[in-house]
Amino acid sequence: MRAALALAGGAFLMLSACGGDDPNLIRLRSAGNGPDEFSVVPQKPLQMPPSLNALPPPTPGGVNRTEPNPQAEAITALGGNPNAGAAGDGALLAATGRYGTEAGVRGQLAAEDEAFRAGNRGRLLDRVLNNTTYYQAYGDELLDPQSETVRWRQQGRRTPAAPLTGQ
């Protein structure tokens, strides 16, 4: 009886190590049927306009001033003008690619990351219990934002979007 249990346990361990699927290091799947907390986008704070007469009339299906616009916010964060249209996008792309770009870099990085994740899938119990192994695998590659800000400032570089905290 013991030999059969040991053989079954060994077979289970051997088969569980033969996973050929995508090595998913971070597991953010909701097991319940409630709302997904990762899909909630915070709204901007309400603002009182200088004059209530200057407010535009409501348009059904339109946007309001408190709804986030991630694309416009990203363009603004990169120094572009979200209202400039296609001409502004060309200038933004020229500015962001001023040091050159490498063709096919996304595919190359995806393949390298896939190989890295396949080699860092976590221990057997991590995979069986569906534990997150993301921080174990990528822990050596994390940057401390405060020390990086200090390092850049010591080199005489400006970091206006990253104020130091605790000073």
Residue, then its C-alpha position, 0 to 999 in steps of 0.5 A: m500500500r505504501a509503495a503504491l502511494a509513494l509511486a502515485g505521489g512520485a508520478f504526480l510530482m513528475l507530471s506537475a513539473c511538466g507544465g508547458d503553458d505560459p509561465n504566469l508569475i503574477r496571478l491577479r485572477s478573481a475567484g469570486n463573482g464580485p467586481d474586479e477591483f483592478s478595473v476601477v479607475p478613479q475619477k478626478p476631483l470635482q471642480m467649481p467653474p468660475s461661472l455656472n453660466a459658462l458650463p456647456p449643456p449636457t450631452p448624452g453619451g458625452v464625456n465630463r471634465t472629471e472622467p480620466n483620459p489616459q491617452a491625453e494624460a500620457i501625452t501631457a506627461l511626455g511633454g506633448n499637447p493632447n489637443a495638437g492632433a496628428a501633427g502633435d503626435g509626430a512631434l512627440l514621436a520625434a522627441t521620444g525617438r531622438y536617441g534612435t529606436e531598434a526595430g523589433v525590440r518589443g518582440q525581442l523583449a517579449a521572447e527574452d521575458e518569456a524565457f526568463r519567466a520559464g526559468n523562474r516559475g517558482r517552487l512546486l508548492d508555489r505553482v500548486l497553491n497558485n502563489t505569486t512568484y513575480y517578486q521572487a523572480y524580478g526582485d533583483e531588477l527592482l529599482d528604489p525610486q528614492s535612491e534613483t532620484v538621489r543618484w540622478r540629482q547627484q549627476g546634476r539632472r533635474t527630476p521635477a516629476a519625482p520629488l523627494t519625500g521625507q525631507 
